[in-house]
């Protein structure tokens, strides 16, 4: 194992870190949420916001990790802060001379893959990293690396927000002004985080395109004057699945249904997860009769699928009218879906 060097500006870096008064503080949802987003985007089981102190790394937020801190000598993040402008990626720790005999590799949590984006403050000091980890070797796509970098900037902004909030609370007597400033900072941060989440177009659970990707595909088809059929699909009695068997089983059902829909669709049009237990199928230039037959086939495919927990689906199908826009087309499909539910479920209803 190669111990990490200390940055040339180590004392200034430590002074900057301590100015945030964040070490050894309680968990906070805002940091936890960013860690969960990083884990989901990169598809890994472990992630953390790690702050590199003089002799340790301390986790402000963590997912899939048991310890609250580790020695700096064994910390991957202590190496990552040496290059503040780059994401440090270790594809396989067993093949890296710096880490192959590291106790965090040879023992719990058995790190094999690491990617850490440094948390850099406004003065250029690297305070720590936002990192994602796995117990098996892997590589990240350019999109995932870009998203991890973007998320690290959000963590740095959140740290700065925290420092500003603390300074305001200590210095300002005008409580109304303080609360207004804090609210504005929080709204700005939430807006940035919402934009970041929206950057991904893939549903992390099912691997299908998400609602945003579907909307873009439908808008593009309509802008080209194509006449589209849209089917809204809903898993019947899904709330009972979650209430009876738990959300883990519910998630497994969603994944299995998504696979059945993808297979049954056979590459025709765009199948996407619309939200919750609802899916949507876009069929550009589809003949109405063929589109209805294809939806009947989807119903049957799910009904007779070999799954751990048998379920059925209801479908509302709407055929696009000349120059019809997205919103009214989806509203008609949604109305047909509710008709299918009222008429006994496990069926296809076509909008008038």
C-alpha positions in Angstrom: 0.0 0.0 0.0 1.3 3.5 -0.9 0.3 6.1 1.7 -1.1 9.4 0.2 1.2 12.4 0.1 0.1 15.6 1.8 -0.9 18.5 -0.5 1.6 21.4 -0.6 -1.1 23.7 0.8 -2.1 21.3 3.5 -2.3 23.8 6.4 -4.4 26.2 4.4 -6.6 23.3 3.2 -7.2 22.2 6.8 -8.0 25.7 7.9 -10.5 26.0 5.1 -12.1 22.6 6.1 -12.4 23.7 9.7 -14.0 27.0 8.7 -17.1 25.0 7.7 -17.5 23.6 11.3 -18.9 20.4 9.8 -16.7 17.7 11.1 -18.4 15.3 13.5 -21.9 16.9 12.9 -25.1 14.9 12.6 -26.4 13.4 9.3 -28.3 15.8 7.1 -30.9 14.9 4.5 -29.5 17.3 1.9 -26.1 15.5 1.9 -27.7 12.0 2.1 -29.9 12.8 -0.9 -26.9 13.7 -3.1 -25.1 10.5 -2.1 -28.2 8.5 -3.0 -28.4 10.2 -6.4 -24.7 9.5 -7.1 -25.2 5.9 -6.2 -28.2 5.6 -8.5 -26.6 7.4 -11.5 -23.4 5.3 -11.3 -25.2 2.0 -10.4 -23.1 1.2 -7.4 -24.0 0.0 -3.9 -21.7 2.4 -1.9 -21.2 6.1 -2.0 -20.1 8.8 0.4 -19.3 12.5 1.1 -15.8 12.1 2.5 -14.0 15.0 4.2 -10.2 14.6 4.6 -9.0 15.7 8.1 -5.4 15.8 9.3 -5.2 12.1 10.2 -8.6 10.7 9.1 -11.3 10.7 6.5 -14.7 11.4 8.0 -18.0 10.7 6.2 -20.6 13.4 6.4 -23.0 11.2 4.4 -22.6 7.5 3.5 -24.5 4.7 1.8 -23.4 1.0 2.0 -20.6 1.8 4.4 -20.5 0.9 8.1 -17.7 3.1 9.6 -18.1 6.8 10.2 -14.4 7.4 9.5 -11.2 5.7 8.5 -7.5 6.4 8.7 -6.2 8.9 6.2 -3.3 6.6 5.3 -5.7 4.0 3.9 -8.2 6.5 2.4 -8.7 6.5 -1.4 -10.0 10.0 -1.1 -6.7 11.3 0.4 -5.2 10.4 -3.0 -8.0 11.9 -4.9 -7.6 15.4 -3.3 -4.1 15.6 -4.7 -5.6 16.3 -8.1 -8.5 18.7 -7.3 -9.4 19.2 -11.0 -9.9 15.6 -11.9 -12.1 12.6 -11.0 -9.9 9.9 -9.7 -11.0 6.5 -11.0 -9.6 3.1 -9.8 -11.1 0.5 -12.1 -9.8 -2.5 -10.1 -8.0 -1.8 -6.8 -6.3 -5.2 -6.8 -4.4 -4.1 -10.0 -3.4 -0.7 -8.6 0.0 -0.6 -6.8 -1.4 2.1 -4.4 -4.3 0.0 -3.1 -3.8 -3.7 -3.9 -2.9 -4.5 -0.2 -5.0 -1.7 1.3 -7.0 -2.9 4.4 -10.2 -1.4 2.9 -9.6 -3.6 -0.2 -8.4 -6.8 1.6 -11.1 -6.5 4.3 -14.4 -4.7 4.9 -15.8 -3.0 2.9 -13.8 -4.9 0.2 -13.4 -2.1 -2.3 -12.5 -3.0 -5.8 -13.8 0.0 -7.7 -13.5 3.7 -6.7 -14.4 7.0 -8.4 -14.0 10.2 -6.4 -14.7 13.8 -7.5 -12.9 16.3 -5.3 -15.0 18.9 -3.3 -13.3 22.2 -4.1 -14.2 25.4 -2.4 -14.3 28.9 -3.9 -10.6 29.4 -3.1 -9.6 26.1 -4.8 -9.0 24.1 -1.6 -9.9 20.4 -1.9 -11.8 19.5 1.2 -12.6 15.9 0.4 -14.6 14.0 -2.3 -17.9 12.8 -3.4 -17.1 9.2 -4.1 -18.8 6.0 -5.4 -17.5 2.5 -4.7 -18.2 -1.1 -5.6 -17.1 -4.5 -4.5 -16.3 -5.5 -8.1 -14.3 -3.9 -10.9 -16.2 -1.6 -13.2 -16.0 1.5 -15.4 -18.1 4.6 -15.6 -19.5 6.1 -18.8 -18.6 9.6 -19.8 -22.1 10.6 -18.8 -21.8 9.1 -15.3 -18.4 10.8 -14.8 -19.9 14.1 -15.8 -22.8 13.6 -13.5 -20.5 12.7 -10.6 -18.5 15.8 -11.2 -21.7 17.9 -11.3 -22.9 16.3 -8.0 -19.6 17.1 -6.3 -20.1 20.8 -7.2 -23.5 20.6 -5.6 -22.0 19.2 -2.4 -19.5 22.1 -2.4 -22.3 24.6 -2.9 -24.2 22.9 0.0 -21.1 23.2 2.2 -20.9 26.9 1.4 -24.6 27.4 2.0 -24.1 25.8 5.4 -21.2 28.1 6.2 -23.2 31.2 5.1 -26.2 30.1 7.1 -24.1 29.6 10.2 -22.4 33.0 9.8 -25.8 34.7 9.3 -27.3 33.1 12.3 -24.3 34.3 14.5 -24.0 37.8 13.1 -27.4 39.1 12.0 -30.1 40.4 14.3 -32.7 40.9 11.6 -34.3 37.4 11.7 -36.6 38.1 8.8 -33.7 39.1 6.5 -31.8 36.0 7.6 -34.7 33.6 7.0 -35.3 35.2 3.5 -31.6 34.7 2.6 -31.6 31.1 3.8 -34.8 30.3 2.0 -33.4 31.8 -1.3 -30.2 29.8 -0.9 -32.1 26.6 -0.3 -34.4 27.2 -3.2 -31.4 27.8 -5.5 -29.8 24.6 -4.3 -33.0 22.6 -4.7 -33.4 24.0 -8.2 -29.8 23.0 -9.1 -30.3 19.5 -7.7 -33.6 19.1 -9.6 -31.9 20.1 -12.9 -29.2 17.5 -12.2 -31.6 14.7 -11.6 -33.4 15.7 -14.8 -30.2 15.2 -16.8 -30.6 11.5 -16.7 -33.2 10.0 -19.1 -33.1 6.4 -17.9 -35.2 5.0 -15.0 -32.6 3.6 -12.6 -34.8 0.8 -11.4 -36.1 -0.7 -14.6 -33.5 0.5 -17.1 -36.3 1.8 -19.3 -36.5 5.4 -20.6 -38.0 7.6 -18.0 -40.9 10.1 -18.3 -38.7 12.9 -19.5 -37.2 10.8 -22.3 -40.7 9.6 -23.3 -42.0 13.2 -23.5 -39.0 14.2 -25.7 -39.7 11.2 -28.0 -43.4 12.0 -28.3 -42.8 15.7 -28.9 -40.3 15.0 -31.6 -42.7 12.6 -33.3 -45.5 15.1 -33.2 -43.3 18.0 -34.4 -42.6 15.9 -37.5 -46.3 15.5 -38.2 -46.3 11.8 -37.4 -49.6 10.4 -36.2 -48.9 8.6 -33.0 -50.7 6.0 -30.8 -50.0 6.2 -27.1 -50.8 3.5 -24.6 -50.8 4.1 -20.8 -50.2 0.8 -18.9 -50.9 0.3 -15.1 -50.1 -2.7 -13.0 -53.3 -3.9 -11.4 -53.7 -3.7 -7.6 -50.0 -2.8 -7.2 -50.6 -1.1 -3.9 -51.7 -4.4 -2.5 -48.4 -5.9 -3.7 -46.4 -3.2 -1.8 -48.6 -3.4 1.3 -48.6 -7.2 1.5 -45.1 -8.1 0.3 -43.1 -5.0 0.9 -41.5 -2.4 -1.4 -38.5 -4.7 -2.2 -40.9 -7.2 -3.7 -42.8 -4.4 -5.4 -39.5 -3.2 -7.0 -38.8 -6.7 -8.2 -42.3 -6.8 -9.8 -41.7 -3.5 -11.5 -38.4 -4.8 -13.0 -40.0 -8.1 -14.1 -42.9 -6.3 -15.7 -40.6 -3.9 -17.5 -38.7 -6.9 -18.9 -41.9 -8.5 -20.2 -43.0 -5.2 -21.8 -39.7 -4.7 -23.4 -39.7 -8.2 -24.8 -43.3 -8.2 -25.9 -42.9 -4.8 -27.6 -40.2 -6.3 -29.7 -38.5 -3.0 -30.4 -41.6 -1.3 -31.8 -41.9 2.3 -30.7 -40.8 3.5 -27.2 -41.7 1.7 -23.9 -41.0 3.9 -20.9 -41.6 4.0 -17.1 -44.1 6.9 -16.6 -44.1 6.9 -12.8 -44.8 4.6 -10.0 -46.4 1.4 -11.4 -47.4 3.2 -14.6 -45.7 2.6 -18.0 -46.3 4.2 -21.4 -45.8 3.0 -24.9 -45.4 5.3 -27.9 -46.2 3.8 -31.3 -45.5 6.3 -34.1 -47.3 5.8 -37.4 -49.1 2.7 -36.1 -52.2 1.5 -37.7 -55.0 1.8 -35.0 -56.1 -1.8 -35.4 -52.5 -3.1 -35.2 -51.8 -0.8 -32.2 -54.8 -2.3 -30.3 -53.7 -5.8 -31.2 -50.2 -5.1 -29.9 -51.6 -3.8 -26.6 -53.8 -7.0 -26.3 -50.5 -8.9 -26.8 -48.9 -6.9 -24.0 -51.7 -7.7 -21.6 -51.5 -11.4 -22.5 -47.7 -11.5 -22.2 -47.8 -10.1 -18.6 -50.8 -12.2 -17.6 -49.0 -15.5 -18.6 -45.5 -14.4 -17.7 -43.5 -16.6 -15.4 -42.8 -14.2 -12.5 -42.2 -14.6 -8.8 -45.5 -12.7 -8.2 -48.2 -13.0 -10.9 -49.7 -9.7 -11.9 -51.8 -8.2 -14.7 -52.0 -4.8 -16.4 -54.7 -2.5 -17.6 -54.1 -0.4 -20.8 -55.6 2.8 -22.1 -54.9 3.4 -25.8 -55.4 6.6 -27.6 -54.8 7.2 -31.4 -53.5 10.6 -32.2 -55.7 13.0 -34.1 -54.4 15.4 -36.8 -52.3 18.2 -35.2 -53.1 16.9 -31.7 -50.6 17.9 -29.1 -49.0 15.8 -26.4 -51.2 16.9 -23.4 -54.6 16.1 -24.9 -53.4 12.9 -26.4 -52.1 11.7 -23.0 -55.3 12.8 -21.3 -57.4 10.7 -23.7 -55.1 7.7 -23.0 -55.4 8.3 -19.3 -59.2 8.4 -19.5 -59.2 5.1 -21.4 -56.9 3.6 -18.7 -59.4 4.5 -16.0 -62.2 3.0 -18.1 -60.2 -0.2 -18.3 -59.9 -0.3 -14.5 -63.6 0.4 -14.0 -64.5 -2.4 -16.5 -62.6 -5.1 -14.6 -58.9 -4.5 -15.2 -56.6 -6.8 -17.2 -57.9 -5.4 -20.4 -57.4 -2.8 -23.1 -59.7 0.2 -23.6 -59.5 2.5 -26.6 -60.2 6.2 -26.2 -63.0 7.6 -28.3 
